Amino acid sequence: MEKTVKLAFADWGLVPYAEAWERQTTCFNALVSAKLEGKEYTNCVILCEHPPVYTLGKSGKAANMLLGEEQLRKLGATLYHIDRGGDITFHGPQQLVCYPIINLEDFSLGLREYIHLLEESVMAVCARYGIEAGRVDHATGVWIEGNTSRARKICAIGVRSSHFVTMHGLALNVNTDLRYFSYINPCGFVDKGVTSLQKELGREVPLDEVKGYLCQELSARLQQAR
């Protein structure tokens, strides 16, 4: 008999990064434990925003943060060293952050395929607004005019997995204040820009609308992968 796979979406709203990381870790540990013990569990996709914060992945370089502690305080931002892949990125209000905590084996996905699925979901969301987005060679995330001198990133992706269960995820710039990216080398790049849906379209985009589209695109692709 085919296993029943449960998938739920949760919206945490605007939540401090430290609190979200703790709650995310609790969900992750619970799913891993349930999986290993053969108990029932629900795969969960968490949506949220954060107050201004920089996160540096385990393979990142501290030199890509261009500000000192005092300058960070004046900016009203914080810096966290975290356990995902990737380098440094920024999270802030009006940026859609998505943390899927899912068992990849439920969806017949390897880690590389999963990252591609995240990228494809975001590309599809961009396409709904008439924006052509794609990949850049040797770089995760979603880009506009990726393999040109005008390359600019609209979505950062960094994940961690253990026992084929994922945490962390993606950050899509919707109406994000892009000035915060000028204080870092985003994702370690010094020769590429950053953009948002708002900047590309020349207008503010309803965040809840983007959330709905992302949920639809992710859900469809995860179900299709099964």
C-alpha positions as CSV (number, residue, x, y, z in Angstrom):
1,M,0.0,0.0,0.0
2,E,1.3,3.4,-1.0
3,K,2.4,5.6,2.0
4,T,0.2,8.7,2.6
5,V,2.4,11.8,2.4
6,K,1.2,14.8,4.4
7,L,2.2,18.3,3.3
8,A,1.1,21.5,5.2
9,F,1.9,25.2,4.8
10,A,2.4,27.6,7.7
11,D,2.7,31.4,7.7
12,W,4.6,32.7,10.7
13,G,4.4,36.4,9.6
14,L,7.2,38.7,10.7
15,V,9.4,36.9,13.2
16,P,12.9,37.6,14.6
17,Y,15.5,35.4,13.0
18,A,16.7,33.8,16.2
19,E,13.1,32.8,17.2
20,A,12.4,31.4,13.7
21,W,15.7,29.4,13.7
22,E,14.8,27.9,17.1
23,R,11.2,27.0,16.0
24,Q,12.5,25.7,12.6
25,T,15.1,23.5,14.4
26,T,12.4,22.1,16.7
27,C,10.2,21.1,13.7
28,F,13.2,19.7,11.9
29,N,14.3,17.5,14.9
30,A,10.7,16.3,15.4
31,L,10.4,15.2,11.8
32,V,13.7,13.4,11.9
33,S,12.8,11.6,15.1
34,A,9.4,10.6,13.8
35,K,10.9,9.4,10.5
36,L,13.6,7.3,12.3
37,E,11.0,5.8,14.8
38,G,8.5,5.0,12.0
39,K,5.9,7.4,13.4
40,E,3.5,9.6,11.5
41,Y,4.6,13.2,10.6
42,T,3.6,16.1,8.4
43,N,6.0,17.7,6.0
44,C,5.8,21.4,6.5
45,V,6.6,24.5,4.4
46,I,7.0,27.6,6.5
47,L,6.6,31.1,5.1
48,C,7.8,34.2,7.0
49,E,9.6,37.5,7.0
50,H,12.4,38.7,9.3
51,P,13.5,42.0,10.8
52,P,16.9,43.1,9.2
53,V,19.4,40.3,9.6
54,Y,22.5,38.9,7.9
55,T,23.2,35.1,7.9
56,L,26.5,33.5,7.0
57,G,26.5,29.9,5.9
58,K,29.0,27.3,7.1
59,S,31.1,27.6,3.9
60,G,30.9,31.4,3.8
61,K,33.8,33.9,4.3
62,A,33.5,36.4,7.2
63,A,35.2,39.0,4.9
64,N,32.0,39.1,2.8
65,M,30.4,41.1,5.7
66,L,31.7,44.6,5.0
67,L,30.5,46.1,8.3
68,G,31.8,45.8,11.9
69,E,29.7,45.1,15.0
70,E,29.2,48.8,15.8
71,Q,28.1,49.6,12.2
72,L,25.7,46.7,12.3
73,R,24.1,48.0,15.5
74,K,23.7,51.5,14.0
75,L,22.1,49.9,11.0
76,G,19.6,48.0,13.2
77,A,20.7,44.7,11.9
78,T,22.2,41.5,13.4
79,L,24.6,38.8,12.0
80,Y,24.2,35.0,12.6
81,H,26.6,32.2,11.7
82,I,24.3,29.3,10.7
83,D,24.4,25.7,9.6
84,R,23.2,25.9,6.0
85,G,25.2,25.8,2.9
86,G,26.1,29.0,1.0
87,D,27.7,32.2,1.9
88,I,26.3,35.5,3.3
89,T,22.9,36.9,2.6
90,F,20.4,39.4,3.9
91,H,16.8,38.9,5.2
92,G,14.5,41.8,5.9
93,P,10.8,42.9,5.8
94,Q,9.0,42.4,2.5
95,Q,11.3,39.6,1.6
96,L,9.5,36.2,1.3
97,V,11.5,33.6,3.3
98,C,10.5,30.0,2.8
99,Y,11.7,27.1,5.0
100,P,10.5,23.7,3.8
101,I,11.0,21.0,6.4
102,I,10.4,17.9,4.4
103,N,11.5,14.4,4.0
104,L,13.0,14.3,0.5
105,E,12.5,10.5,0.3
106,D,8.7,11.2,0.5
107,F,9.0,13.0,-2.8
108,S,11.7,10.8,-4.5
109,L,14.2,13.7,-4.5
110,G,17.9,14.0,-4.0
111,L,19.4,17.2,-2.6
112,R,20.5,18.5,-6.0
113,E,17.1,17.8,-7.5
114,Y,15.4,19.4,-4.5
115,I,17.4,22.7,-5.0
116,H,16.5,22.7,-8.6
117,L,12.8,22.2,-7.6
118,L,13.1,25.3,-5.4
119,E,14.7,27.3,-8.2
120,E,12.1,26.2,-10.7
121,S,9.2,27.2,-8.3
122,V,10.6,30.7,-7.9
123,M,11.2,31.0,-11.7
124,A,7.5,30.1,-12.2
125,V,6.5,32.8,-9.7
126,C,8.6,35.4,-11.5
127,A,7.0,34.3,-14.8
128,R,3.6,35.1,-13.4
129,Y,4.7,38.7,-13.3
130,G,6.2,38.6,-16.8
131,I,9.8,38.3,-15.5
132,E,12.1,35.8,-17.2
133,A,14.4,34.3,-14.5
134,G,16.9,31.5,-14.6
135,R,20.1,30.0,-13.3
136,V,23.7,31.0,-13.3
137,D,26.4,28.4,-13.9
138,H,28.0,27.2,-10.7
139,A,25.7,29.3,-8.5
140,T,22.5,28.4,-6.7
141,G,19.6,30.7,-6.6
142,V,17.4,32.5,-9.1
143,W,18.8,35.2,-11.4
144,I,17.7,37.8,-13.9
145,E,19.9,38.0,-17.1
146,G,22.1,35.5,-15.3
147,N,24.8,34.8,-17.7
148,T,25.3,38.5,-18.8
149,S,27.2,41.5,-17.3
150,R,23.8,42.7,-16.0
151,A,23.3,39.5,-13.8
152,R,21.3,40.2,-10.7
153,K,20.0,37.8,-8.1
154,I,16.3,37.9,-7.1
155,C,16.3,34.8,-4.8
156,A,18.9,33.2,-2.6
157,I,18.9,29.6,-1.7
158,G,20.7,27.7,1.0
159,V,19.7,24.4,2.6
160,R,20.8,21.9,5.1
161,S,19.7,18.2,5.2
162,S,20.2,15.3,7.6
163,H,18.6,11.9,7.2
164,F,17.2,13.4,3.9
165,V,15.2,15.9,5.9
166,T,15.6,19.5,4.9
167,M,15.7,22.9,6.7
168,H,16.5,26.5,5.8
169,G,15.5,27.2,2.2
170,L,15.0,30.3,0.0
171,A,14.6,34.1,0.3
172,L,12.8,35.9,-2.6
173,N,13.1,39.6,-2.8
174,V,9.6,41.0,-3.2
175,N,9.6,44.7,-2.0
176,T,12.9,44.3,-0.1
177,D,15.0,47.3,0.8
178,L,18.0,46.5,-1.4
179,R,20.3,49.0,0.2
180,Y,21.1,46.4,2.9
181,F,22.8,44.3,0.2
182,S,25.4,47.0,-0.4
183,Y,27.0,46.2,3.0
184,I,27.9,42.7,2.0
185,N,29.2,40.7,-1.0
186,P,25.9,38.8,-1.5
187,C,26.4,35.1,-1.6
188,G,30.2,35.9,-1.9
189,F,29.8,37.6,-5.3
190,V,31.5,40.9,-6.0
191,D,30.6,41.3,-9.6
192,K,26.8,40.6,-9.6
193,G,23.9,42.7,-8.5
194,V,20.7,42.1,-6.5
195,T,17.2,42.9,-7.5
196,S,13.5,42.4,-6.4
197,L,10.1,42.0,-7.9
198,Q,9.4,45.6,-7.0
199,K,12.6,46.9,-8.7
200,E,12.0,44.8,-11.9
201,L,8.3,45.8,-12.2
202,G,8.6,49.4,-11.0
203,R,5.8,48.9,-8.5
204,E,5.1,47.4,-5.1
205,V,3.9,43.8,-5.2
206,P,1.4,42.4,-2.6
207,L,3.4,40.0,-0.5
208,D,0.4,37.8,0.3
209,E,-0.1,37.4,-3.5
210,V,3.4,36.2,-3.9
211,K,3.1,33.8,-1.0
212,G,0.0,32.3,-2.6
213,Y,1.8,31.8,-5.9
214,L,4.9,30.2,-4.3
215,C,2.7,27.8,-2.3
216,Q,1.0,26.7,-5.5
217,E,4.2,26.3,-7.5
218,L,6.0,24.4,-4.7
219,S,3.0,22.2,-3.9
220,A,2.5,21.3,-7.6
221,R,6.2,20.3,-8.1
222,L,6.5,18.3,-4.9
223,Q,3.3,16.3,-5.7
224,Q,4.6,15.8,-9.3
225,A,8.0,14.6,-8.0
226,R,6.3,11.8,-6.1
